[in-house]
């Protein structure tokens, strides 16, 4: 029934639950199903985008890698390619297949060598060894293999760091895809690539937009850029489309101290219509701006943003400022009525001192529907001591609250006020 079973899976809708049941049946048959599955793979039309055979091979491999290694000996290119892809999907569970994968990295077929490069980067080989195994593939005569080798280095920043010299050379490759992949591999190494900032910055002027974007991203991950590059990024952000603007904001935001002269770019985009751009501008602004007063003004502006992620970024930033953000207390109290913001607002308020001018707000919070807010009200009033004597009637009522944490905090507050 194996062949009919495979035909049923192939002819079923990928999202069809019966098809999933048939796939599980194939796996449950055990290693006996591998030869039939490989036979199907060998006969399937070239260029088929069906992924389920590879997924099934990976599941078989989880039971025993040797079951898949045997398929390599058949020397059918389609079968070998599927097995390499299965090893990559298995991740570290395929480490025992390292020797077989290394052999396939020298196969006559470029597509198999390229797939082997991806498998080597996925199975958990130590970075130094991976670097030495990938190095010959970086010099492969086939472009696809070289691109796959560079892409595999992105999965191991330590291995990529050992190949920075070669990656630097590839920044001058005539193929734009290779230049882009080399940049992204360099980006994965972070500030270990600080010696390459000048070379990376040169590609800000690349004629291919994808390479330009990769250069912007890479400078951000390195965390530095020459002054000329910073000016060029600023110009690109102000004259380009929203995608360029977002990339520049993200990149400059990662550099922290370096782009201090470009704060206006961040500030001017705090009101951008695009949620992602506003959020990136805000995160970059609070990473670069050092003046607490100006920071707080920006945070208060953002705390009422329609975007949940923007408001949450502001609330988290206020919490990190602790008592320096005390001026935002009334705004934080306002957020206590929003279920989406309540927990973060309470978290920020816990770090801030109680202020007598907000006693009415604290007293009102004693009647809030959420026990966490009522607990906050009791605690804040207790911190005011005898200045909160007007709150005693409500605090005494809170001693009968349904929740123990509120009752206990109310008792503590009363004691502090009366003492």
C-alpha positions in Angstrom: 0.0 0.0 0.0 3.0 2.3 0.1 2.9 3.6 -3.5 -0.9 4.3 -3.4 -0.4 6.0 0.0 2.2 8.3 -1.5 -0.1 9.1 -4.4 -2.9 10.0 -2.0 -0.6 12.4 -0.2 0.6 14.0 -3.4 -2.9 14.5 -4.8 -4.3 15.9 -1.6 -4.5 19.5 -0.7 -1.4 20.3 1.5 -3.7 21.9 4.1 -6.1 18.9 4.1 -6.1 17.1 7.4 -6.7 13.7 5.8 -3.4 14.3 3.9 -1.6 14.8 7.2 -3.1 11.6 8.5 -1.6 9.7 5.4 1.8 11.4 6.0 1.7 10.2 9.6 0.9 6.7 8.4 3.9 6.8 6.1 6.2 7.7 9.0 4.7 5.1 11.3 5.6 2.4 8.7 9.2 3.0 9.7 12.4 2.7 7.5 10.6 0.4 5.1 8.9 3.5 3.7 12.2 5.2 2.8 13.0 3.3 -0.5 9.5 3.9 -1.8 9.6 7.6 -0.9 13.0 7.9 -2.5 11.7 6.2 -5.6 8.9 8.7 -5.7 11.5 11.6 -5.3 13.6 10.2 -8.2 10.6 10.2 -10.5 8.9 13.5 -9.5 9.1 16.2 -12.0 12.1 18.4 -11.9 11.4 21.8 -10.4 8.5 20.6 -8.2 8.0 22.8 -5.2 6.5 20.1 -3.1 8.2 20.0 0.3 6.4 17.2 2.0 8.8 14.4 0.7 11.8 16.2 2.3 9.8 16.8 5.5 9.0 13.0 5.7 12.7 12.1 5.1 13.7 14.4 7.9 11.2 12.6 10.2 12.6 9.2 9.1 16.1 10.6 9.8 15.1 11.4 13.4 14.7 7.7 13.9 18.2 6.9 12.5 20.5 9.0 10.3 22.0 5.9 8.8 18.6 5.1 7.1 19.1 8.2 5.0 22.8 7.9 4.4 22.2 4.7 2.5 20.2 6.6 -0.1 23.3 8.7 -0.9 25.1 5.6 -2.2 22.5 5.1 -4.9 23.9 8.2 -6.6 20.6 9.5 -7.9 21.0 13.3 -7.9 17.4 14.1 -6.9 17.5 11.6 -4.1 20.8 12.9 -2.8 19.5 16.5 -3.0 16.4 15.5 -1.0 18.5 13.8 1.7 20.8 16.9 2.0 17.7 19.1 2.5 16.4 16.6 5.0 19.6 16.7 7.0 19.4 20.5 7.0 15.8 20.3 8.3 16.9 17.8 11.0 19.4 20.3 12.5 21.7 18.9 15.2 20.0 15.6 15.0 21.9 14.9 11.8 25.4 15.5 13.3 26.2 11.8 12.8 25.9 12.3 9.0 28.7 14.9 8.9 31.1 12.6 7.0 28.5 11.9 4.3 27.6 15.6 4.0 31.3 16.5 3.7 31.6 14.0 0.8 28.6 15.5 -0.9 30.2 19.0 -0.6 32.6 17.7 -3.3 29.9 16.2 -5.5 30.0 16.9 -9.2 26.5 18.4 -9.1 26.5 22.1 -8.1 23.0 21.9 -6.6 24.1 19.0 -4.3 27.3 21.0 -3.3 25.1 24.0 -2.5 22.7 21.9 -0.5 25.6 20.2 1.4 26.8 23.7 2.4 23.4 24.5 4.0 23.4 21.1 5.7 26.9 21.6 7.2 25.8 24.9 8.7 22.7 23.3 10.2 23.9 20.2 12.0 25.9 21.8 14.8 29.5 21.6 13.7 31.9 23.6 15.7 32.6 27.1 14.2 36.3 26.5 13.4 35.6 23.2 11.7 32.6 24.7 9.8 34.8 27.6 8.6 37.4 25.2 7.2 34.8 23.0 5.5 33.0 26.0 3.9 36.1 27.7 2.8 36.6 25.6 -0.4 32.9 26.2 -1.3 33.5 30.0 -1.1 35.9 29.6 -4.0 33.7 27.2 -5.9 33.5 27.9 -9.7 29.7 27.8 -9.5 27.9 30.9 -8.4 25.0 29.1 -6.7 27.4 27.1 -4.6 29.3 30.2 -3.6 26.1 31.9 -2.6 25.0 28.9 -0.6 28.4 28.8 1.2 28.1 32.5 2.1 24.5 32.1 3.3 25.6 29.1 5.4 28.1 31.4 7.3 25.2 33.6 8.4 24.0 30.7 10.5 27.3 30.6 12.4 28.6 34.1 13.3 31.8 32.6 14.8 32.6 30.8 11.5 31.7 33.9 9.5 34.1 35.9 11.7 36.9 33.6 10.6 36.1 34.2 7.0 35.8 38.0 7.2 38.8 38.4 4.8 37.0 36.4 2.1 33.7 38.0 2.8 35.4 41.4 2.4 36.7 40.3 -1.1 33.1 39.2 -2.0 31.9 42.8 -1.5 33.4 43.5 -4.9 31.8 40.5 -6.6 30.1 41.4 -9.9 26.9 39.5 -8.8 24.6 41.7 -6.7 23.2 38.7 -4.9 26.7 37.7 -3.8 27.4 41.2 -2.5 24.1 41.2 -0.6 24.8 37.8 1.0 28.3 38.8 1.9 27.1 41.9 3.6 24.5 39.9 5.6 27.1 37.3 6.6 29.4 40.2 7.8 26.4 41.7 9.7 26.0 38.4 11.6 29.5 38.9 13.2 28.5 42.2 14.8 31.3 44.5 16.0 33.9 41.8 15.1 33.7 43.3 11.6 34.5 46.8 12.8 37.6 46.9 10.6 35.4 46.6 7.5 33.1 49.6 8.1 34.8 51.6 5.3 34.4 48.8 2.8 30.8 48.2 3.8 30.0 51.9 3.7 31.1 52.0 0.0 28.1 49.9 -0.9 25.7 52.5 0.3 26.2 53.8 -3.2 25.6 50.4 -4.9 23.4 50.5 -7.9 21.3 47.6 -6.6 18.7 48.7 -3.9 18.9 45.3 -2.1 22.6 45.7 -1.7 22.1 49.3 -0.5 19.7 48.1 2.2 22.0 45.3 3.2 24.8 47.8 3.6 22.6 50.0 5.8 21.7 47.0 8.0 25.2 45.8 8.2 26.6 49.1 9.5 23.9 49.0 12.2 24.9 45.5 13.3 28.6 46.5 13.4 27.5 49.5 15.5 29.7 52.1 13.8 30.0 54.0 10.5 32.3 56.7 9.1 31.0 60.3 9.3 30.5 60.4 5.5 28.4 57.2 5.7 26.2 58.6 8.4 25.5 61.7 6.3 24.7 59.5 3.3 22.3 57.3 5.4 20.6 60.5 6.6 20.2 61.7 3.1 18.9 58.3 1.9 16.3 58.3 4.8 15.1 61.8 3.9 14.9 61.3 0.2 14.0 57.6 -0.1 10.9 55.6 0.4 9.5 54.3 3.7 11.5 51.0 3.4 14.7 52.9 3.2 13.7 55.2 6.0 12.8 52.3 8.3 16.1 50.6 7.6 18.1 53.7 8.3 16.3 54.3 11.5 16.9 50.7 12.7 20.5 50.9 11.7 21.3 54.3 13.3 19.4 53.2 16.4 21.7 50.3 16.9 24.7 52.6 16.9 23.6 54.5 20.0 26.3 57.1 20.6 27.5 57.6 17.0 24.5 59.3 15.3 23.9 61.9 18.0 23.9 64.6 15.3 20.9 62.9 13.6 18.5 63.0 16.5 16.2 65.3 14.4 15.7 62.4 12.0 14.3 60.3 14.8 12.3 63.1 16.4 10.7 64.1 13.2 9.4 60.6 12.6 7.8 60.1 16.0 4.6 61.2 14.3 5.0 59.2 11.1 1.8 57.6 9.8 3.5 54.2 9.6 3.5 52.3 12.9 6.8 50.5 12.2 8.6 53.7 11.4 7.2 55.5 14.5 8.3 52.6 16.7 11.8 52.4 15.2 12.1 56.2 15.5 11.1 56.1 19.2 13.4 53.2 20.1 16.3 54.9 18.3 15.6 58.2 19.9 15.6 56.9 23.5 18.8 55.0 22.8 20.6 58.1 21.6 19.1 61.0 23.5 20.9 61.6 26.8 18.8 64.4 28.3 16.2 63.0 30.6 13.9 65.9 30.3 13.7 65.6 26.5 13.4 61.9 26.8 10.4 62.2 29.1 8.7 64.6 26.8 9.0 62.1 23.9 7.8 59.2 26.1 4.7 61.1 27.3 4.0 62.0 23.7 4.1 58.4 22.7 2.2 56.9 25.7 -1.1 57.8 24.0 -0.1 56.5 20.6 -2.8 54.4 18.8 -0.2 51.6 18.3 0.0 49.1 21.2 3.6 48.3 20.6 4.5 52.1 20.7 2.7 52.6 24.0 4.4 49.5 25.4 7.8 50.7 24.3 7.2 54.0 26.1 6.0 52.3 29.3 9.0 50.1 29.4 11.3 53.1 28.8 9.6 55.0 31.7 10.1 52.0 34.0 13.8 52.0 33.1 14.1 55.7 34.1 12.5 55.0 37.5 12.1 58.1 39.7 13.5 60.3 36.8 10.2 59.6 35.1 8.0 60.9 38.0 6.7 63.7 35.8 4.8 61.0 33.9 2.8 59.7 36.9 -0.6 61.2 35.8 -0.1 59.8 32.3 0.7 56.4 33.7 -2.3 56.5 36.0 -4.5 57.2 32.9 -3.2 54.0 31.3 -4.4 51.9 34.2 -7.9 51.9 32.7 -6.5 50.2 29.5 -6.4 46.5 29.8 -3.6 46.3 27.2 -1.4 48.8 29.1 -2.3 48.2 32.7 0.4 45.7 33.7 3.2 47.8 32.2 1.9 51.0 33.6 1.7 49.4 37.1 5.3 48.2 36.6 6.5 51.6 35.8 4.6 53.3 38.7 6.1 50.9 41.2 9.5 52.4 40.6 8.3 56.0 41.2 7.8 58.0 44.4 4.3 58.9 45.6 3.3 62.5 45.0 0.8 64.4 47.2 -0.6 66.2 44.2 -1.9 62.9 42.9 -3.7 61.8 46.1 -7.1 62.0 44.4 -5.9 59.6 41.7 -4.5 57.2 44.3 -7.8 57.3 46.2 -9.8 56.7 43.0 -7.7 53.7 42.2 -8.9 52.0 45.4 -12.2 51.5 43.6 -10.7 50.1 40.4 -12.0 46.8 39.1 -8.4 45.3 39.0 -6.9 44.2 42.3 -3.4 45.1 41.1 -4.5 48.7 40.7 -6.2 48.7 44.1 -3.0 47.4 45.6 -1.1 50.2 43.9 -3.5 52.8 45.4 -3.0 51.4 48.9 0.7 51.3 48.6 1.0 54.9 47.1 -1.2 56.3 49.9 0.8 54.5 52.5 4.0 56.1 51.2 2.5 59.5 51.7 2.3 58.9 55.4 0.3 61.4 57.4 -0.2 63.6 54.3 -2.8 61.0 53.2 -5.0 61.2 56.2 -8.0 62.1 54.0 -7.7 58.6 52.5 -8.3 56.8 55.8 -12.0 56.1 55.3 -11.4 54.5 51.9 -8.4 52.6 53.1 -10.3 51.2 56.0 -13.0 50.0 53.6 -10.2 48.3 51.6 -9.4 46.1 54.6 -12.4 44.1 53.5 -11.3 43.7 49.9 -11.9 40.3 48.3 -8.1 39.9 47.6 -5.7 39.4 50.4 -2.9 41.4 48.8 -5.1 44.4 48.8 -6.3 43.9 52.4 -2.7 43.5 53.6 -1.5 46.6 51.8 -4.5 48.6 53.1 -3.6 47.7 56.7 0.1 48.7 56.1 -1.0 52.0 54.6 -3.3 52.8 57.5 -0.6 52.1 60.0 1.9 54.4 58.2 -0.6 57.2 58.0 -1.7 57.0 61.6 1.8 56.6 62.9 
